[in-house]
Amino acid sequence: MADIRLSINRDFMTELSNKTGIDKPDELTKDALTFFSWVVSEVKKGRVFLTVDENGENPRKVVTTTLEKAKLTK
């Protein structure tokens, strides 16, 4: 396992902790990277990442520079 050290704004981590109820930075980071890895895998398969409201309406496509670059790599 790689030991990675990140410098992340404390207010950002506190806000994310409050939103999720997860108070351990390593757990938040692990979940975030796991989720992002899955999204990248799906995008590379040609899938589109969308969000919808609770009724399944008002779809919005999630686009980031990193996901766009991931589509172009093998």
Jmol script that loads the backbone (N, CA, C; Angstrom):
load data "model"
ATOM      1  N   MET A   1       0.843  -1.168   0.000  1.00  0.00           N
ATOM      2  CA  MET A   1       0.000   0.000   0.000  1.00  0.00           C
ATOM      3  C   MET A   1       0.892   1.236   0.000  1.00  0.00           C
ATOM      4  N   ALA A   2       0.540   2.222  -0.800  1.00  0.00           N
ATOM      5  CA  ALA A   2       1.309   3.456  -0.887  1.00  0.00           C
ATOM      6  C   ALA A   2       0.948   4.391   0.261  1.00  0.00           C
ATOM      7  N   ASP A   3       1.938   5.046   0.786  1.00  0.00           N
ATOM      8  CA  ASP A   3       1.721   6.058   1.809  1.00  0.00           C
ATOM      9  C   ASP A   3       1.727   7.405   1.096  1.00  0.00           C
ATOM     10  N   ILE A   4       0.572   8.043   1.039  1.00  0.00           N
ATOM     11  CA  ILE A   4       0.429   9.301   0.326  1.00  0.00           C
ATOM     12  C   ILE A   4       0.079  10.397   1.326  1.00  0.00           C
ATOM     13  N   ARG A   5       0.755  11.478   1.221  1.00  0.00           N
ATOM     14  CA  ARG A   5       0.480  12.619   2.104  1.00  0.00           C
ATOM     15  C   ARG A   5      -0.093  13.748   1.248  1.00  0.00           C
ATOM     16  N   LEU A   6      -1.219  14.259   1.686  1.00  0.00           N
ATOM     17  CA  LEU A   6      -1.897  15.327   0.964  1.00  0.00           C
ATOM     18  C   LEU A   6      -2.005  16.568   1.836  1.00  0.00           C
ATOM     19  N   SER A   7      -1.993  17.696   1.199  1.00  0.00           N
ATOM     20  CA  SER A   7      -2.250  18.943   1.890  1.00  0.00           C
ATOM     21  C   SER A   7      -3.615  19.434   1.424  1.00  0.00           C
ATOM     22  N   ILE A   8      -4.612  19.290   2.298  1.00  0.00           N
ATOM     23  CA  ILE A   8      -5.982  19.661   1.954  1.00  0.00           C
ATOM     24  C   ILE A   8      -6.459  20.694   2.961  1.00  0.00           C
ATOM     25  N   ASN A   9      -7.115  21.715   2.471  1.00  0.00           N
ATOM     26  CA  ASN A   9      -7.630  22.777   3.315  1.00  0.00           C
ATOM     27  C   ASN A   9      -8.464  22.203   4.458  1.00  0.00           C
ATOM     28  N   ARG A  10      -8.137  22.580   5.674  1.00  0.00           N
ATOM     29  CA  ARG A  10      -8.818  22.053   6.861  1.00  0.00           C
ATOM     30  C   ARG A  10     -10.319  22.363   6.832  1.00  0.00           C
ATOM     31  N   ASP A  11     -10.692  23.565   6.399  1.00  0.00           N
ATOM     32  CA  ASP A  11     -12.115  23.925   6.333  1.00  0.00           C
ATOM     33  C   ASP A  11     -12.865  23.028   5.362  1.00  0.00           C
ATOM     34  N   PHE A  12     -12.224  22.704   4.233  1.00  0.00           N
ATOM     35  CA  PHE A  12     -12.839  21.805   3.255  1.00  0.00           C
ATOM     36  C   PHE A  12     -13.081  20.433   3.873  1.00  0.00           C
ATOM     37  N   MET A  13     -12.089  19.895   4.556  1.00  0.00           N
ATOM     38  CA  MET A  13     -12.235  18.573   5.179  1.00  0.00           C
ATOM     39  C   MET A  13     -13.273  18.594   6.291  1.00  0.00           C
ATOM     40  N   THR A  14     -13.311  19.670   7.063  1.00  0.00           N
ATOM     41  CA  THR A  14     -14.319  19.795   8.124  1.00  0.00           C
ATOM     42  C   THR A  14     -15.715  19.826   7.531  1.00  0.00           C
ATOM     43  N   GLU A  15     -15.896  20.595   6.466  1.00  0.00           N
ATOM     44  CA  GLU A  15     -17.193  20.678   5.800  1.00  0.00           C
ATOM     45  C   GLU A  15     -17.604  19.320   5.242  1.00  0.00           C
ATOM     46  N   LEU A  16     -16.679  18.631   4.603  1.00  0.00           N
ATOM     47  CA  LEU A  16     -16.974  17.313   4.049  1.00  0.00           C
ATOM     48  C   LEU A  16     -17.290  16.314   5.162  1.00  0.00           C
ATOM     49  N   SER A  17     -16.572  16.401   6.239  1.00  0.00           N
ATOM     50  CA  SER A  17     -16.824  15.550   7.392  1.00  0.00           C
ATOM     51  C   SER A  17     -18.220  15.800   7.949  1.00  0.00           C
ATOM     52  N   ASN A  18     -18.593  17.062   8.058  1.00  0.00           N
ATOM     53  CA  ASN A  18     -19.923  17.407   8.563  1.00  0.00           C
ATOM     54  C   ASN A  18     -21.030  16.925   7.626  1.00  0.00           C
ATOM     55  N   LYS A  19     -20.792  17.002   6.324  1.00  0.00           N
ATOM     56  CA  LYS A  19     -21.795  16.570   5.343  1.00  0.00           C
ATOM     57  C   LYS A  19     -21.978  15.055   5.327  1.00  0.00           C
ATOM     58  N   THR A  20     -20.902  14.327   5.619  1.00  0.00           N
ATOM     59  CA  THR A  20     -20.949  12.865   5.505  1.00  0.00           C
ATOM     60  C   THR A  20     -21.082  12.143   6.834  1.00  0.00           C
ATOM     61  N   GLY A  21     -20.708  12.803   7.903  1.00  0.00           N
ATOM     62  CA  GLY A  21     -20.698  12.127   9.194  1.00  0.00           C
ATOM     63  C   GLY A  21     -19.463  11.267   9.403  1.00  0.00           C
ATOM     64  N   ILE A  22     -18.521  11.347   8.485  1.00  0.00           N
ATOM     65  CA  ILE A  22     -17.268  10.592   8.595  1.00  0.00           C
ATOM     66  C   ILE A  22     -16.205  11.550   9.119  1.00  0.00           C
ATOM     67  N   ASP A  23     -15.639  11.224  10.267  1.00  0.00           N
ATOM     68  CA  ASP A  23     -14.704  12.163  10.873  1.00  0.00           C
ATOM     69  C   ASP A  23     -13.241  11.789  10.697  1.00  0.00           C
ATOM     70  N   LYS A  24     -12.972  10.698  10.017  1.00  0.00           N
ATOM     71  CA  LYS A  24     -11.589  10.276   9.803  1.00  0.00           C
ATOM     72  C   LYS A  24     -11.148  10.680   8.393  1.00  0.00           C
ATOM     73  N   PRO A  25     -10.152  11.560   8.290  1.00  0.00           N
ATOM     74  CA  PRO A  25      -9.687  12.004   6.973  1.00  0.00           C
ATOM     75  C   PRO A  25      -9.264  10.850   6.065  1.00  0.00           C
ATOM     76  N   ASP A  26      -8.626   9.814   6.638  1.00  0.00           N
ATOM     77  CA  ASP A  26      -8.194   8.704   5.786  1.00  0.00           C
ATOM     78  C   ASP A  26      -9.385   7.939   5.228  1.00  0.00           C
ATOM     79  N   GLU A  27     -10.462   7.842   5.982  1.00  0.00           N
ATOM     80  CA  GLU A  27     -11.660   7.155   5.495  1.00  0.00           C
ATOM     81  C   GLU A  27     -12.344   7.968   4.400  1.00  0.00           C
ATOM     82  N   LEU A  28     -12.434   9.281   4.601  1.00  0.00           N
ATOM     83  CA  LEU A  28     -12.996  10.157   3.568  1.00  0.00           C
ATOM     84  C   LEU A  28     -12.187  10.068   2.277  1.00  0.00           C
ATOM     85  N   THR A  29     -10.873  10.118   2.405  1.00  0.00           N
ATOM     86  CA  THR A  29      -9.999  10.065   1.242  1.00  0.00           C
ATOM     87  C   THR A  29     -10.130   8.727   0.521  1.00  0.00           C
ATOM     88  N   LYS A  30     -10.152   7.641   1.280  1.00  0.00           N
ATOM     89  CA  LYS A  30     -10.291   6.311   0.670  1.00  0.00           C
ATOM     90  C   LYS A  30     -11.601   6.203  -0.096  1.00  0.00           C
ATOM     91  N   ASP A  31     -12.709   6.643   0.519  1.00  0.00           N
ATOM     92  CA  ASP A  31     -14.005   6.581  -0.156  1.00  0.00           C
ATOM     93  C   ASP A  31     -14.022   7.449  -1.408  1.00  0.00           C
ATOM     94  N   ALA A  32     -13.450   8.650  -1.306  1.00  0.00           N
ATOM     95  CA  ALA A  32     -13.435   9.559  -2.453  1.00  0.00           C
ATOM     96  C   ALA A  32     -12.642   8.976  -3.617  1.00  0.00           C
ATOM     97  N   LEU A  33     -11.463   8.421  -3.325  1.00  0.00           N
ATOM     98  CA  LEU A  33     -10.641   7.851  -4.391  1.00  0.00           C
ATOM     99  C   LEU A  33     -11.249   6.580  -4.967  1.00  0.00           C
ATOM    100  N   THR A  34     -11.901   5.783  -4.135  1.00  0.00           N
ATOM    101  CA  THR A  34     -12.583   4.579  -4.620  1.00  0.00           C
ATOM    102  C   THR A  34     -13.714   4.958  -5.569  1.00  0.00           C
ATOM    103  N   PHE A  35     -14.506   5.946  -5.174  1.00  0.00           N
ATOM    104  CA  PHE A  35     -15.608   6.408  -6.012  1.00  0.00           C
ATOM    105  C   PHE A  35     -15.084   6.981  -7.325  1.00  0.00           C
ATOM    106  N   PHE A  36     -14.047   7.810  -7.243  1.00  0.00           N
ATOM    107  CA  PHE A  36     -13.493   8.416  -8.446  1.00  0.00           C
ATOM    108  C   PHE A  36     -12.922   7.363  -9.387  1.00  0.00           C
ATOM    109  N   SER A  37     -12.275   6.363  -8.837  1.00  0.00           N
ATOM    110  CA  SER A  37     -11.734   5.276  -9.648  1.00  0.00           C
ATOM    111  C   SER A  37     -12.852   4.570 -10.405  1.00  0.00           C
ATOM    112  N   TRP A  38     -13.967   4.335  -9.729  1.00  0.00           N
ATOM    113  CA  TRP A  38     -15.112   3.682 -10.377  1.00  0.00           C
ATOM    114  C   TRP A  38     -15.665   4.561 -11.504  1.00  0.00           C
ATOM    115  N   VAL A  39     -15.801   5.866 -11.242  1.00  0.00           N
ATOM    116  CA  VAL A  39     -16.311   6.782 -12.265  1.00  0.00           C
ATOM    117  C   VAL A  39     -15.393   6.773 -13.482  1.00  0.00           C
ATOM    118  N   VAL A  40     -14.095   6.837 -13.259  1.00  0.00           N
ATOM    119  CA  VAL A  40     -13.135   6.809 -14.371  1.00  0.00           C
ATOM    120  C   VAL A  40     -13.282   5.515 -15.169  1.00  0.00           C
ATOM    121  N   SER A  41     -13.412   4.389 -14.484  1.00  0.00           N
ATOM    122  CA  SER A  41     -13.585   3.099 -15.162  1.00  0.00           C
ATOM    123  C   SER A  41     -14.833   3.095 -16.037  1.00  0.00           C
ATOM    124  N   GLU A  42     -15.907   3.640 -15.526  1.00  0.00           N
ATOM    125  CA  GLU A  42     -17.159   3.685 -16.285  1.00  0.00           C
ATOM    126  C   GLU A  42     -17.040   4.594 -17.502  1.00  0.00           C
ATOM    127  N   VAL A  43     -16.413   5.751 -17.334  1.00  0.00           N
ATOM    128  CA  VAL A  43     -16.224   6.691 -18.446  1.00  0.00           C
ATOM    129  C   VAL A  43     -15.368   6.054 -19.527  1.00  0.00           C
ATOM    130  N   LYS A  44     -14.338   5.308 -19.134  1.00  0.00           N
ATOM    131  CA  LYS A  44     -13.466   4.655 -20.110  1.00  0.00           C
ATOM    132  C   LYS A  44     -14.206   3.578 -20.898  1.00  0.00           C
ATOM    133  N   LYS A  45     -15.294   3.049 -20.341  1.00  0.00           N
ATOM    134  CA  LYS A  45     -16.127   2.062 -21.041  1.00  0.00           C
ATOM    135  C   LYS A  45     -17.126   2.733 -21.978  1.00  0.00           C
ATOM    136  N   GLY A  46     -17.087   4.071 -22.033  1.00  0.00           N
ATOM    137  CA  GLY A  46     -17.999   4.798 -22.908  1.00  0.00           C
ATOM    138  C   GLY A  46     -19.288   5.214 -22.214  1.00  0.00           C
ATOM    139  N   ARG A  47     -19.355   5.019 -20.913  1.00  0.00           N
ATOM    140  CA  ARG A  47     -20.553   5.399 -20.173  1.00  0.00           C
ATOM    141  C   ARG A  47     -20.493   6.881 -19.820  1.00  0.00           C
ATOM    142  N   VAL A  48     -21.649   7.447 -19.530  1.00  0.00           N
ATOM    143  CA  VAL A  48     -21.779   8.856 -19.179  1.00  0.00           C
ATOM    144  C   VAL A  48     -22.204   8.931 -17.722  1.00  0.00           C
ATOM    145  N   PHE A  49     -21.600   9.825 -16.977  1.00  0.00           N
ATOM    146  CA  PHE A  49     -21.917   9.993 -15.570  1.00  0.00           C
ATOM    147  C   PHE A  49     -22.935  11.114 -15.428  1.00  0.00           C
ATOM    148  N   LEU A  50     -24.136  10.770 -14.932  1.00  0.00           N
ATOM    149  CA  LEU A  50     -25.224  11.735 -14.795  1.00  0.00           C
ATOM    150  C   LEU A  50     -25.700  11.804 -13.349  1.00  0.00           C
ATOM    151  N   THR A  51     -26.251  12.936 -12.993  1.00  0.00           N
ATOM    152  CA  THR A  51     -26.988  13.045 -11.743  1.00  0.00           C
ATOM    153  C   THR A  51     -28.423  13.408 -12.101  1.00  0.00           C
ATOM    154  N   VAL A  52     -29.350  12.970 -11.278  1.00  0.00           N
ATOM    155  CA  VAL A  52     -30.757  13.317 -11.453  1.00  0.00           C
ATOM    156  C   VAL A  52     -31.316  13.706 -10.093  1.00  0.00           C
ATOM    157  N   ASP A  53     -32.465  14.385 -10.095  1.00  0.00           N
ATOM    158  CA  ASP A  53     -33.075  14.722  -8.816  1.00  0.00           C
ATOM    159  C   ASP A  53     -33.741  13.478  -8.234  1.00  0.00           C
ATOM    160  N   GLU A  54     -34.340  13.611  -7.071  1.00  0.00           N
ATOM    161  CA  GLU A  54     -34.929  12.454  -6.379  1.00  0.00           C
ATOM    162  C   GLU A  54     -36.034  11.776  -7.173  1.00  0.00           C
ATOM    163  N   ASN A  55     -36.639  12.486  -8.121  1.00  0.00           N
ATOM    164  CA  ASN A  55     -37.699  11.914  -8.954  1.00  0.00           C
ATOM    165  C   ASN A  55     -37.159  11.295 -10.231  1.00  0.00           C
ATOM    166  N   GLY A  56     -35.839  11.275 -10.376  1.00  0.00           N
ATOM    167  CA  GLY A  56     -35.230  10.737 -11.585  1.00  0.00           C
ATOM    168  C   GLY A  56     -35.319  11.695 -12.758  1.00  0.00           C
ATOM    169  N   GLU A  57     -35.561  12.941 -12.478  1.00  0.00           N
ATOM    170  CA  GLU A  57     -35.710  13.954 -13.514  1.00  0.00           C
ATOM    171  C   GLU A  57     -34.569  14.966 -13.456  1.00  0.00           C
ATOM    172  N   ASN A  58     -34.567  15.889 -14.410  1.00  0.00           N
ATOM    173  CA  ASN A  58     -33.584  16.959 -14.495  1.00  0.00           C
ATOM    174  C   ASN A  58     -32.152  16.410 -14.535  1.00  0.00           C
ATOM    175  N   PRO A  59     -31.849  15.554 -15.509  1.00  0.00           N
ATOM    176  CA  PRO A  59     -30.499  14.979 -15.580  1.00  0.00           C
ATOM    177  C   PRO A  59     -29.444  16.032 -15.893  1.00  0.00           C
ATOM    178  N   ARG A  60     -28.290  15.836 -15.281  1.00  0.00           N
ATOM    179  CA  ARG A  60     -27.141  16.704 -15.541  1.00  0.00           C
ATOM    180  C   ARG A  60     -25.914  15.829 -15.712  1.00  0.00           C
ATOM    181  N   LYS A  61     -25.192  16.083 -16.788  1.00  0.00           N
ATOM    182  CA  LYS A  61     -23.983  15.324 -17.070  1.00  0.00           C
ATOM    183  C   LYS A  61     -22.829  15.897 -16.260  1.00  0.00           C
ATOM    184  N   VAL A  62     -22.051  15.010 -15.645  1.00  0.00           N
ATOM    185  CA  VAL A  62     -20.882  15.417 -14.884  1.00  0.00           C
ATOM    186  C   VAL A  62     -19.679  15.375 -15.823  1.00  0.00           C
ATOM    187  N   VAL A  63     -19.035  16.516 -15.975  1.00  0.00           N
ATOM    188  CA  VAL A  63     -17.879  16.615 -16.865  1.00  0.00           C
ATOM    189  C   VAL A  63     -16.748  17.288 -16.097  1.00  0.00           C
ATOM    190  N   THR A  64     -15.582  16.658 -16.121  1.00  0.00           N
ATOM    191  CA  THR A  64     -14.381  17.276 -15.567  1.00  0.00           C
ATOM    192  C   THR A  64     -13.252  17.094 -16.567  1.00  0.00           C
ATOM    193  N   THR A  65     -12.235  17.905 -16.443  1.00  0.00           N
ATOM    194  CA  THR A  65     -11.067  17.775 -17.316  1.00  0.00           C
ATOM    195  C   THR A  65     -10.459  16.395 -17.195  1.00  0.00           C
ATOM    196  N   THR A  66     -10.374  15.888 -15.969  1.00  0.00           N
ATOM    197  CA  THR A  66      -9.766  14.577 -15.747  1.00  0.00           C
ATOM    198  C   THR A  66     -10.576  13.465 -16.413  1.00  0.00           C
ATOM    199  N   LEU A  67     -11.899  13.543 -16.324  1.00  0.00           N
ATOM    200  CA  LEU A  67     -12.718  12.503 -16.964  1.00  0.00           C
ATOM    201  C   LEU A  67     -12.620  12.590 -18.486  1.00  0.00           C
ATOM    202  N   GLU A  68     -12.547  13.779 -19.006  1.00  0.00           N
ATOM    203  CA  GLU A  68     -12.385  13.939 -20.450  1.00  0.00           C
ATOM    204  C   GLU A  68     -11.047  13.361 -20.910  1.00  0.00           C
ATOM    205  N   LYS A  69      -9.984  13.585 -20.145  1.00  0.00           N
ATOM    206  CA  LYS A  69      -8.680  13.024 -20.479  1.00  0.00           C
ATOM    207  C   LYS A  69      -8.695  11.506 -20.350  1.00  0.00           C
ATOM    208  N   ALA A  70      -9.404  10.986 -19.347  1.00  0.00           N
ATOM    209  CA  ALA A  70      -9.461   9.541 -19.127  1.00  0.00           C
ATOM    210  C   ALA A  70     -10.111   8.848 -20.325  1.00  0.00           C
ATOM    211  N   LYS A  71     -11.111   9.489 -20.932  1.00  0.00           N
ATOM    212  CA  LYS A  71     -11.768   8.891 -22.106  1.00  0.00           C
ATOM    213  C   LYS A  71     -10.785   8.689 -23.251  1.00  0.00           C
ATOM    214  N   LEU A  72      -9.774   9.548 -23.315  1.00  0.00           N
ATOM    215  CA  LEU A  72      -8.833   9.515 -24.430  1.00  0.00           C
ATOM    216  C   LEU A  72      -7.648   8.604 -24.205  1.00  0.00           C
ATOM    217  N   THR A  73      -7.484   8.095 -22.988  1.00  0.00           N
ATOM    218  CA  THR A  73      -6.345   7.217 -22.698  1.00  0.00           C
ATOM    219  C   THR A  73      -6.778   5.768 -22.746  1.00  0.00           C
ATOM    220  N   LYS A  74      -5.793   4.902 -22.986  1.00  0.00           N
ATOM    221  CA  LYS A  74      -6.079   3.465 -23.032  1.00  0.00           C
ATOM    222  C   LYS A  74      -5.973   2.858 -21.685  1.00  0.00           C
TER     223      LYS A  74
END
end "model"
wireframe off; spacefill off
backbone 0.3
color backbone group
